Amino acid sequence: MQSIQANNYLVHFNQYAYEALNKHLKENKYSNIFIIVDTETNEYCLPKLLPVIETDLNIEIIEFEAGEANKNIETCIEIWHVLTELGADRKSLIINLGGGVVTDLGGFVASTFKRGVDFINIPTTLLSMVDASVGGKTGVDLGNLKNQIGVINVPQMVLIDTEYLETLPQSEMRSGLAEMLKHGLIYDAAYWKEFLDLGAIDYNALDQLIYRSVEIKNEIVIQDPTEKNIRKALNFGHTLGHAIESYFLESESKTTLLHGEAIAVGMILESYISLHKDLITSEEYSEIKTAIKAIYDDVKFEENDIDPILELLIHDKKNEYGLIQFALIEGIGKIKINQSVENKLILAAFQDYKS
């Protein structure tokens, strides 16, 4: 697969990824290498990576406990201390090996340690390959609020090796699929159609579907690297999805949702809102709702869940001047950003989802 040119870096695929990595190591005089992993990727992915790295440099492994609950500033502080104790300097290289939690947090650690050291992302989940791999967003959560602290800073390169997906449970694959569905809904109607009959998907061609998702996100990000305009399209499903994810993360009575599971709900809700703002037809809404519900289990909402979820919307990063801003679809394959939505329409969307 041909490498994809992103903003000031390349995304490399499969066997070419490691060739690019080793070429980069030879061309740059790094002092040492630190690989940040979580407990899952340390066990399942690191043994695949280490043998293909061609270098005489000292390699140190820094591990933290897997899970969104550990994507916080406390984990960053621990890693900054470890980097300091192990002699990291401005010429060190950090390699982030893992899903979105690892690449988001590791990118933030690298971007802020000694005011910035080089880093490379190697996403190991479907979600991180099609979402976190492009765009330069790094950061951590603030309590239960998603991605409130961070910077936009691009890696030296991104390496996508789809063999890492063999280590994933089906739930994680479905989680990543949500972002791929989103890319079709906001940008490419033909790509969306690929997912309407999952039984007909040739999973031998999964690499091509991943490649197209990376292309779509990259085409959007290149136009608007700092999310002032069209990049907001990528937040479709995320305004409500992030609020739902945060609520389920903090609630002791709820089972934590994977990111893609929450975004799947968010896309149905925000499609309903798009319908009632006359942006899509009832046929399009039915197609979207049916397709997503065929993949994901229904999430149960009680009446007393909705108000706390709505309260979390005030912390959404797209909000401006105190107004909650949505990115809604305007027909399948098109987007309309900066849309204000009344609470009564959001409540109606939840009622429809539960019906």
Residue pairs with C-beta under 8 A, 6 or more apart in sequence:
1 13
1 14
1 16
1 207
1 211
3 10
3 11
3 12
3 13
3 16
3 20
4 10
4 11
4 134
4 211
4 214
4 215
4 218
5 218
6 134
6 135
6 154
6 158
6 218
6 221
6 222
7 136
7 154
7 221
7 222
7 225
8 154
9 154
9 155
9 156
9 157
9 158
10 20
10 157
10 158
11 133
11 134
11 157
11 158
11 159
11 160
11 214
11 218
12 19
12 20
12 21
12 157
12 158
12 159
12 160
13 160
13 161
13 162
13 207
13 211
14 160
14 161
14 162
14 163
14 207
17 122
17 159
17 160
17 161
18 52
18 53
18 159
18 161
20 157
20 159
21 52
21 53
21 120
21 157
21 159
22 52
22 53
22 54
22 55
24 120
24 156
24 157
25 33
25 53
25 54
25 55
25 57
25 93
26 54
28 93
28 118
29 91
30 57
30 91
30 92
30 93
30 118
31 57
31 89
31 91
31 92
32 57
32 58
32 59
32 60
32 86
32 87
32 88
32 92
32 93
33 53
33 55
33 57
33 58
33 59
33 60
33 92
33 93
33 94
33 95
34 59
34 60
34 61
34 62
34 83
34 86
34 88
34 92
34 93
34 94
34 95
35 46
35 49
35 59
35 60
35 61
35 62
35 94
35 95
35 96
35 97
36 62
36 63
36 64
36 79
36 94
36 95
36 96
36 97
36 98
36 102
36 105
36 106
36 109
37 45
37 46
37 61
37 62
37 63
37 97
37 98
37 102
38 63
38 64
38 65
38 66
38 67
38 70
38 98
38 99
38 101
38 102
39 63
39 64
39 65
39 66
40 66
40 98
41 66
41 97
41 98
41 99
41 102
41 124
42 61
42 63
44 167
45 97
45 98
45 124
45 164
45 167
46 61
46 97
48 161
48 163
48 164
49 95
49 97
49 122
50 59
53 59
60 86
62 79
62 82
62 83
64 70
64 75
64 78
64 79
64 105
66 101
67 101
68 101
68 141
68 249
68 256
68 259
69 249
70 101
71 101
71 104
71 105
71 140
71 141
72 140
72 141
72 142
73 140
73 142
73 149
75 105
75 140
76 105
76 108
76 109
76 112
76 140
79 105
79 109
80 109
80 112
80 113
83 92
83 109
83 113
88 113
88 114
88 117
89 114
89 117
90 114
90 117
91 117
92 117
92 118
93 117
93 118
93 119
93 120
93 156
94 106
94 109
94 110
94 113
94 117
94 118
94 119
94 120
95 119
95 120
95 121
95 122
96 102
96 103
96 105
96 106
96 107
96 110
96 119
96 120
96 121
96 122
96 155
97 122
97 124
98 106
98 122
98 123
98 124
98 125
98 128
99 123
99 124
99 125
99 127
99 128
99 132
99 172
100 123
100 125
100 127
100 128
100 131
100 132
100 259
102 124
102 128
103 121
103 123
103 128
103 132
103 133
103 138
104 132
104 137
104 138
104 139
104 140
104 147
104 150
105 138
105 139
105 140
106 119
106 121
106 138
107 119
107 121
107 136
107 137
107 138
107 139
107 153
107 155
108 138
108 139
108 140
108 149
108 150
108 151
110 116
110 117
110 118
110 119
110 138
110 153
111 119
111 138
111 151
111 153
112 151
116 153
118 155
118 156
119 155
119 156
120 155
120 156
120 157
120 158
120 159
121 128
121 132
121 133
121 155
121 157
121 158
121 159
122 158
122 159
122 160
122 161
123 129
123 132
123 133
123 158
123 160
123 164
124 164
124 165
124 167
125 164
125 165
125 168
125 172
125 175
125 176
126 165
126 168
126 172
126 173
126 175
126 176
126 177
126 180
126 210
127 172
127 175
127 176
127 178
127 179
127 259
127 260
128 176
129 160
129 162
129 165
129 176
129 210
129 213
129 214
130 176
130 179
130 180
130 183
130 210
130 213
130 214
130 217
131 176
131 179
131 217
133 158
133 160
133 214
133 217
134 158
134 214
134 217
134 218
134 221
135 152
135 217
135 221
135 225
135 231
135 234
136 152
136 153
136 154
136 155
136 221
136 225
137 147
137 150
137 152
138 150
138 151
138 152
138 153
139 147
139 148
139 149
139 150
139 151
140 147
140 148
140 149
140 150
141 147
141 148
141 149
142 148
142 149
143 250
144 246
144 247
144 249
144 250
145 246
145 312
145 315
146 242
146 245
146 246
147 242
147 317
148 315
148 317
152 225
152 226
152 227
160 210
160 214
162 206
162 207
162 210
165 173
165 206
171 258
172 258
174 258
174 260
174 261
174 295
174 296
175 258
175 259
175 260
175 261
176 260
177 195
177 260
177 295
178 237
178 259
178 260
178 261
178 263
178 264
178 267
178 296
179 213
179 260
179 263
180 195
180 209
180 210
180 213
181 192
181 195
181 264
181 267
181 291
181 292
182 234
182 236
182 237
182 263
182 267
183 191
183 212
183 213
183 216
183 217
184 190
184 191
184 192
184 193
184 194
184 195
184 332
184 333
185 192
185 236
185 267
185 271
185 288
185 329
185 332
185 333
186 233
186 234
186 236
186 327
186 329
186 333
186 334
186 335
187 216
187 219
187 220
187 233
187 333
187 334
187 335
188 212
188 216
188 333
189 331
189 332
189 333
190 333
191 212
191 213
191 216
192 332
192 333
194 201
194 209
195 201
195 291
196 287
196 291
198 294
198 295
201 209
217 234
220 230
220 231
220 233
220 234
221 231
221 234
223 229
223 230
223 231
224 230
224 231
224 232
225 231
229 337
230 335
230 337
232 318
232 325
232 327
232 337
232 338
233 327
233 335
233 337
234 327
235 318
235 327
236 267
236 270
236 327
236 328
236 329
236 335
237 263
237 264
237 266
237 267
237 269
237 270
238 263
238 266
238 327
239 266
239 270
239 313
239 316
239 318
239 324
239 325
239 326
239 327
240 265
240 266
240 269
240 270
240 309
240 313
240 346
240 349
241 262
241 263
241 264
241 265
241 266
241 267
242 262
242 266
242 312
242 316
243 309
243 310
243 312
243 313
243 316
244 257
244 262
244 265
244 266
244 299
244 309
245 257
245 259
245 262
245 263
246 312
247 254
247 305
247 308
247 309
247 312
248 254
248 255
248 256
248 257
248 262
249 256
249 257
251 305
257 299
261 296
261 297
261 299
262 299
264 292
264 295
264 296
265 296
265 299
265 353
267 288
267 292
268 288
268 289
268 292
268 293
268 349
268 353
269 346
269 349
269 350
269 353
270 326
270 327
270 328
270 329
270 349
271 280
271 284
271 285
271 288
271 289
271 329
272 285
272 289
272 348
272 349
272 352
272 353
273 326
273 328
273 341
273 345
273 346
273 349
274 280
274 285
274 328
274 329
274 330
275 281
275 282
275 284
275 285
276 345
276 348
277 328
277 339
277 341
277 345
279 328
279 329
279 330
279 331
279 336
280 288
280 329
280 330
280 331
280 332
284 331
284 332
287 332
288 332
301 350
301 353
301 354
306 347
306 350
310 343
310 346
313 319
313 324
314 324
316 324
316 325
318 324
318 325
318 326
318 327
319 325
320 338
323 340
324 340
324 341
325 337
325 338
325 339
325 340
326 339
326 340
326 341
327 335
327 336
327 337
327 338
327 339
328 335
328 336
328 339
329 335
329 336
330 336
